[in-house]
Amino acid sequence: MIFRAGGNAIDAGVAAGIALTVIEPHMCTFAGVAPIMVRPARTAEPVVIDGVGSWPAGISPEHIAQWFGDDIPIGVQRSVVPGAPGAWLTALRDYGTLSVHDVLEPAIELCRTGVPVSPGLASFCGFFMDRMRLWPTTMEVFAPGGVPLAAGELLRQPDLASTFVDLVDAEAAARGAGMSREASIDAARGEFYEGRIAQDMLALLKTFDWPMTAADFAGHCTRVERPVQTLYRGHSIFACGPWSQGPLLPMVLNVLEGYDLSPDAMTEEQYLHVFLEAFKLAGADREAYFGDPRAVEVPMAGLLSKEYAARRRSLIAETAAPELPAPGVPLPGALAARGGAGSPPPAAGNRPPDTSHVCAMDAEGNMFSALPSDHVFGSPMVAGRGFVVSHRGGQFWLDPSHPGRLAPGKRPRITPNPAMVMRGNRAVLAFGSPGEDLQCQAMAQFVNSLLDRGLGLQSAVEAPRVASHALPSSFFPHAHAAPRAVLEVRDNHEVLAGLRARGHDVAGLPAYSYGTGAVGAVRATEHGHIEAAADPRRPDAFAWAR
């Protein structure tokens, strides 16, 4: 629809991403987070739109300790300023061609006519009934009359449609006053962060005695920045900055670059062994260094250097490291925010609903990739608005030595992180994966399958994957999972046995398991064609190219 209307890949990506908040509310909400990567045609590299908001300026760690002890309770007490609306509108204003009306029209139609409830959404409606009983505004939508929605029922969301219409009306009023396209899109943004929508969010927060203020919303700044990058097998790999877990992707690839990973040189078992070890090494550095770079010093240049990757690679043995390794020292004098090696004992943790992903590409070379997130069961819905306020504060740490520690005005270190690949100035690939701490693992294995192991796009998405649980969860209370790794078992039982013989605490998973991420990708071939791939690990995944 968007391409037929004359839009480019950025217009299409924004429209599809917002539509996902209607179709998959158990994965993402309109007022959640949505980090975006955009490559405008004929530019040398992409840009990143952060799409994540900050912790309230007036709430300190001392307040949290006084009110909740060593907990960050589920609900409005995890609220940060919503980053997604500003990110969608910034992408549209600066890199798209259409209007707010154009890109919201499909979402408004879906809200009004309804969408069938997926089995996944239905299962979460049942699972979260106890929580919804405390939040009547959420129950009205997802368990009307106290009965959770069932798969196949029609979900209509008139309140969310009303929110979208308010944004369209704000744009139209600005255009009617003679303002430019860009200024009119900014007027829609103002309606969200400073107008009636902001007032409704503040009213909800006040109901729960959460002291977030109008200044927190009005002061939100959507940041557009350069991505981090590395060169891998002649391709430029672009990722989000350390306010996300994005740098894990190039860091893992840098360590793996020293190996010949081709099927002729390495068996599947050998490859997965070095992958798991490389991920643990990079993951130890994630926990030591990654955080909002406005608040903590992140030695990014050192972490991405090839020399540092070689030093880390030298630590990989033929057998598995039993625990999470100690973080490295990427630059002289760099001190890890957390000292010591090893991991705390495994602890059970509740897995929340997940994240969604959308990517797009057009014939001109525009690329788009985004990961909208924050599900509707993590906080009460805003009355009359059809969304929840971003509860991404659940990815802060209360440990004062951790780089992701909670602080006023700080962005949490989030898991969603879109990525892109270019070769010289040629657009090659836009991709991403939901899956919390599994995301970069799935994405790196996908890149290896494409660039090292010779698979086609869809085959690379579907290839069996391993997932490490060596890192603490990014979600509070940051538990460890057991076993420390899982492998999709198809016709590769000997691989599972071989990894165990090397000392990996690894369990088997069924083929195409939900627990190994879900890569979506769109690629421009050397012959000028565009192809897309979707992951069968998620039943709602869809790919389309023409």
N, C-alpha and C positions, 0 to 999 in steps of 0.2 A: 504493500500500500504506500509506504513512504517513498520507495524508489520510483514507483509509478507517478507519484506527485512531484517528482523532480528533485527529491532530497538526495543527499549523499550518505555515505556510510555512517557518519557521525549522527545525522538526523535519525537514521534507521536504528542505530544503537541506542540512542536516548529514548526513542519511542518504545522499542522492545524492552529496554530495561525497566521503564516505568510500568509497562504492561505486565511484566513479571510480578510486580508488587500486588497486582490484582489477581493473577492466576496462581501464584505460589506464596500466599501470605505466611505460610509456615516456614518459608525460607527467607523472606525479605519484606520490609515495610517501606512505604514511601518516605517516611521520616527517619530512616535508619542511616546506615553508612553505604557508600557506593564509590570506592576508589575506581578511577577511570584512567585508561591510557589511550591517547589519541595520536595518530600519526597523520597530520595533514599532507595531502598529496604534494609531491615535489619538495619535501623538506628532508633534511639529512637524518633527523632522528625524531622519535616521538616526544610528547610531553605527558606529564602525569598530573592529574587533578585529584587532590588528596581525598576528598569525599568523606572526611571524618571530622567530627566536631570535638570540642574541648570540654573538659571537666569544669563544672561551675567555679567561677573565680572566688566565690566566698566560702567554699567548703574545703577545709584542709584535712590532711590525714589525722590530725589531732581531733577534729570534729568526728570523724568516722570512728576513731577509737573510743571517744566519749559516748557516742550514741549506740554503737554496735559491737564494740570490743574488737575482735579479730575477724570480723565478717564484713562483707559487702552484700547486704541482703538482695535477693531477687526482687525486682519491681522497680518503681520509680527511683529507688535509692541507687540505681546504677545509671541514671540518666546522664547523658552528655548532650550537648547541642547537636541536633541532627545535621549531618554533613551531606547526606545524599541530595536533598533538593537543590542546594547551592551547586553541587557538582554537576547534576544533570543540566541545570540552566546555564552554567558556565560553559560546558561543552557545546551546548546548542548555540549560545551567543557568539562564541569566539571561533568555532570551527564548523558549525552547521550552516544551513541556508534557509531553513523553514522557520515557522513561528511556534510559539508555545501552543497555540490552538492546534496547529497541524500535528505536533507530536503527541499531544494529549488526547486527541480525538479517538484513537483506538482504545485507549485505557478507559475513557469515559463510556464508550459504547459497551465494553466488557463489563464495567461496573453495573450498568443499567440493565442490560439484557441477561447478564449472569454467565457464570462459567461452571461447568461440571466440577464437583468436588472430586479431587483425585484420591486414590487410596492412601497416599501419604498424608495428605491434609486430614482426611477422615481419621486416620490412626492418631494423629496428634490432637485432634479435637477430643477424642476419647481419653487420651493419656493425661491431658491437662484439665480435666473437668474440675478437680479439687481447686486448682488455682483459679479457674474462671468463676467459680462460685464466690470468690472474694472480689472479683472484678466484673460487675454487672454489665459494663459497657462492652466488654469482650464477649461475655456470654450471649448477649443479644444478637451478635453476629454469627458466632460459631457454635452456639448451642441454644438456639431459640426454644423457649419453653422448657429449658433445662435438659434438652435432648441433643447430644452432639451430632453435628452433621455427619451424614453417611456418604460413602462413595457413590457418585452418580447424581446426588442431589444438586440442584442448581443454587449456586451462591451468588446472590445479588448484593451489591455494596453501594447503596445510594449515598451514604455519608461520604465515602471516599470520592465518589463522582462529584459531590458538592464541593469538596476541597479542590479538585482539579478545575472545576468550573470557576471557582473564585480566582484561580491563577490566570485562567484564560480571560476573565473579565478585567482583571487588573492590567493585563497586556493590552486589551482592546481599548480601555479608557486612556491609556498612555498614547496609543497610536492615534486615537481620536483627538487628543490634545496636540498632535503634530510632532510627537517624539519619534526618534529613530527606532529602527528595529532593535538595536542593541539596548537602547534606553528603555524600550517597552518590555524587553525580557527582564531587565533589572527591576522594573516595576512589579513584575510577577514575583521575583525573588523577594522584594520588599514586603509584599503581601504575606509571604510565609514567615519571614524573620522579624517583621516589625508591625504587621497588620493584624487583622482579625484572627488569622490562623495562630499566630504567636500568642495572642491573648487567650485563645482556647487551650493551648498547651500549658500556659502558665496557670490557668484555672484548675486544670487537672493536677498539676504538681502541688499547688496550694492545698488541694483537698487532702493530699497525703503528707502535708507539712514538709515538703521538700523545698528548701530555700534557693531554688534557681530563680534568676531574675530576668526581667526584660532586657537588661544590659547584656546578659550572657547571650541571649538570642541576637540582639541587634549588633553585637560586636563580632559575630561570627565572620571569619574570613576564609573563603575558599582559596586554597593555595594551588597555583600552577607552577610546576617545577620540572627540572630536568630529571630523567630517570637515572638510576645507576645502571652500569652496563659492563659487559666483558666481551671479549672476542673468543668464540669457541668454534673450532673447525671452519674458520673463515667466515663465520656468521656473527653479527652483532646481536647479543642477547640483552634485551632491555627489561628492567624490573623496577618496581616501586622502591622507595627509600626506606630507611630503617625505622620510620614510624609505623611500618608494617613489617611482616616477615619476608618481604620481597627479596632483599639481598641474599637470602638463602639460596635462591635459584642460581645466580651466577657464581656464588661461592662454591656450591657443590660441583657445578660443572668445571670450575677451575681446578679443583682437586682431581676430578676424573679425567681431565684433559691429558694427564701424563700417562694414561693407559691406552692401549689399542683395544677398544671395546667391540670391535667387529666380531661377528659370529665365527669367523675363521681363526681369530686369535683368542677368544674367550668363550667358554661355555656359559650357559645361562647362570649356572651356580656361581662361577667365578665372578661374573658381572654383578650379580645381586649381592655377593659378599662385599666387593669393593664399594658398591653403591651404599650399602648400609653403613659401612665404616666411614665413608666420605660424608654421609649425612650427619652422623654423630659428631664428627669433628666440626663441621659447619654449625650444627645445632648448638654445640657448647658455646660457640662464639655468639650465636643469637642470644642466648641467655645472659652472656656476660656483657654485651655491648649494645644491643638494639633497644632503641627507645626514641621518643620524640626528640629530634636533634635540636629543637629550640630550647630544650630543657636539660639535655644530657649531651656530653661530648661523645660522638661516635667516630672511631678511627676508620672511616669508610674507605679511604684510599688504600690504607694498609690491608684491610680485610679483603679487598678486591685485587690485590697485587698478585701477579703470577709467582713471584719469589716466595711470598707468604704461602700460597697454595702448595708450592713444592715442599716447603718445610712441613706443612700439615700432612701432605701425602706420604712423607717418609715415615710417619707414625703408623701407617696401615700395615698390619701383619697378615699372615696366612690364616690366622684364627681371629675370632671376634674379640674386641675389647669388652671386658665384662660389664663395665659401667660407662656412663657418659664421660668422655675424656675431659681433662682440664682445658679451659679456654687457652687460646694462644696469645701471643703478644705481637700484634700485627705491625706496630710501629715502635721504635725505641722510646721507652718512657711511658708507653701506653699501659694503663693499669685497668684490669678488668674490674667492672663494677661489683662483681661477686668473686670472691676468692675460693680456692679449693676445687678438688675434683670429685667425681662420683655423683651419685644420685641418691635421693632419699628413697626409702623403701616404697614399693608400689602401693598405691592406694586407689580404692575405687572412686570413680567420679561419674556423675550423671552427664550423659552426652545430650546437649541441647539440640534442637533442630538446627538446620545448617544454613547454607548460603546458596545463592543462584549465580549464574554467569551468562553473559551475552557477549558475542563478538560479531563484527561485521567488517566487510571490505567491499570496495567498489572498483570499477574498471580504471578510474583515475589514480588509484593508489592510496586513497584515504583508508585508514584502518582505525578500528575502535574495539576496545575490550574493557569490560566492566564487571565487577562482582558486587551487586547489591546484596545487602544482608540486614540482619536484625529481624527476627521473626516476631509475629504478633502475640506470642504467648509469653514473652519475657517481661511484659509490663502492661498495665491496663490501657485499653484504647482510649483515645481522646474523644470525649462525647461529641457527636455530630461530625466527626472528621474522618473516621474510618482507618486510622493508623495509630501506631504507638510511637512514643518518643524514643529515640535511639537509646538502647540500654547497653551500649558498647563499653560503658564503664566497668562491666564485668571482666574486661581484659586488663584492668590495672592490677598491680601488685601492692600489697601492704608492707612487704619487706623493704625497709628503707635503703638497703644496699643494692636493690635490683634496679637496672636502668629503666624498667617499665613501671616504676613505683608511682603511685597516685600523687598528684600535686595539682593545686588550683591552676586553671587555665591551660592544662597540659592535655595533649592528645594521647589516648591509650595506644599502645602498640597493638595494632589490629592484625588479624590473620588474613583477610581478603587482599589479594595482590594480583592484578592482571599483568600480562606480559606480552612482549612482541619480539619478533626476529626480523632483522634486515640483512641484506648482503650488499655492501656498498650503499648506494642510494636507492636500491630496489626493495620495495615492500615484499616481504616473504610470508609472514605468519603473525596472526593475532590469536592469542589463546589464553586459557585460564582454567581453573578448577575450583569448585567448592570443596569443602572437606576439612575446615579448621586447620589443625596442624599437619594434615595430610597433603595440603595443597601443593606446596613446593616439591614434595616428594613425587607426587603424581606428575607434575609439570616437568621435572627434571628427567624422569624416566621416559616420558613422552618425547622429549628432545633427543635423548639417547637413542630411542627406537627409530626416530627419523634420520638423524645425522650420523649415527654410529652403526646401527644394526640393520639399516637398509630397508625399513618397512615403509609402506605407503601411509598416507594420512590416516585413513580409517583403521588400518591394521595397527598403526602405532598407538592409537587411542585404545584399541581393544586388547593389546598385548597384556599378558599376565603381569601383575605388579606386586611389589613388596611394599610394606609400610612399617616404618619404625615408630615405636612408642617410647623411645629412649628419652625424649624430652618431656618435661612437665607440660601439662595442658596449658594453653594460653588463656583458658577461662578460669576465673576464680572458682574454687580454691587451689587451682593449679596442681591437680592430682596427677600421679603417674598411673599409667595403665599397665596391666599384665595380660598376656606375655609382652615382652619388649619388642616383638616384631610379628607380623603376619604375612603370609604369602598366599596368593590365589592359587589353588591347586586345580589343575585341569588334567593334562597328561604328563605332568612334571613332578610326580611323587618323588623321583630320585633327587630332584633339586631341593625339596624340603628336607630330605634325609641328609643331603650333603651340607646344607647350611647348619643343621643341628650338629653334625660332626665337627664343624668349624667352631662350635661354641655359641652359636646364636640361639637365644631363647625365642624360638619362632613357632607359631601355630599355623595350621592350614585354614584357609577360608574357601568357601565355595567359589566357583567361577563367577566372574563379573560381580564381585562383592561391593556393596555400598561402602565398605570400610577401607577402600583404597583410592578415594577421590573420584572425580568424574570430569575428565578433560573435554572441553569443547574447543574447536579450532577452525579457522578459515585460512586458506593458503592461496597465494598466487604462484602458479607454476612458472617455470622458465619459458613456457610456450604462450604465456599470456592468459591462461585459463584460471578461473577461480574455483576452488573446491572446498567443501566444508565437511566436517566430521563431528558426530555426536557420540556420547558415551552410553552404551547400553546398561551401564551400572546404575543409571538413573532412568526410570521408566518415562519421565516427562521430557527427556532430552530430545532435541530436534535439530537437524541440520538441513540447510537449503541453499542451493546455488544455481545460478543460471548464466 
